Amino acid sequence: MWYTLYCEDVENSLPLRKQTRAAHLERIQLLVDQGRILVAGPSPAIDSEDPGEAGFTGSLIIAEFDSLSEAQMWADNDPYTLAGVFKKVTVKPYIKVLP
């Protein structure tokens, strides 16, 4: 089943994001390689494709897992979570209807 991982950043998360980005993307790439990512990406703090020093307010990942508990465990062990980039991660089941 698909699950949404709605991740909210701590204030001024950009330095932590930069330090941890490679490990975070490497872990996401494993799901991509397995065909388990529907969409993933950050939420800019300003209305811009490149927010620069304004940074980000969070991220959204929609990925396939065997259960809610597996999705939660994956989120709990993400490098951004472990490094303190995310102050809160909400994991919920998701049903893709469109397109």
Number of C-alpha atoms within 10 A of each C-alpha: 14 21 25 22 23 17 23 21 23 16 12 14 20 19 12 15 20 12 13 19 15 12 13 15 13 12 15 17 14 12 15 15 9 9 11 17 19 15 11 14 10 15 18 17 15 13 8 10 8 12 13 12 10 14 21 22 20 21 17 17 20 21 22 21 18 10 13 17 11 13 21 17 12 14 20 15 12 17 20 24 20 12 13 15 25 24 14 16 19 13 19 14 16 14 9 10 5 4 3
